[in-house]
């Protein structure tokens, strides 16, 4: 992924793949950034919730 800002008009280019580009105005870019941050946080919560709990029923062998 690549992100670049045009020095001519301030639009932001978000390249997802080498052949696809998305051009956004600065306000739209901020909305996308906020959405990506929310998605990242949601993904972290999902990842944490799916981690197996440590097994508390077994005791170390002596």
N, C-alpha and C positions, 0 to 999 in steps of 0.2 A: 504494500500500500504506500502511496506517496501523496503528500499534500503540499501544494504550492500556492502562493498568493501572487496575483497579477499586479505588477507595479503600475500598469496602465489604468485599471479601473477598480482594483481592490477585490475582484472576484477570487474565490478560492477554488482551486482544482483539486478534486479528490480522485485519484486514480486507484481503482479497486483492482483491476487487472491491467495489463499493458495495453490492451485494446479498448478499454472503457474509461471514459472520463466524465465527471460530473462537475458542472460549473455552478457555483452558488454566490449570491450576494452576501456581504458580511453578516447581516441579520439572520439570514437563513443558515449560514455556517454556524452561527452561535446556537441556533435551535438544534441543528444536527449534533453539535458537540454535546449539548445538554442531554439529548436523547441517548447518545452513545455512552455518556457517563452513567445515566440511569440504567441502561442495559447492562453495563459492566458491573455495577453494584448488584443488580438483580442476579446476574450470573454468578457472582461471588457467593451470594446467599444460597443459591441452588447448590453450588459446589460444596459449600460447608455442610448443608443439610444432608447431602448424599454421602458424606464420609461416614464410614462405619464407626460406631461407638466402641471404645476400648472395652474388652470383655472383663467385667468386674467380678464374674463368678469363679474364676480360676485363681488359685494362689500359686506363687512360685514354688517350684520343687525344692525340697531340702535334701 
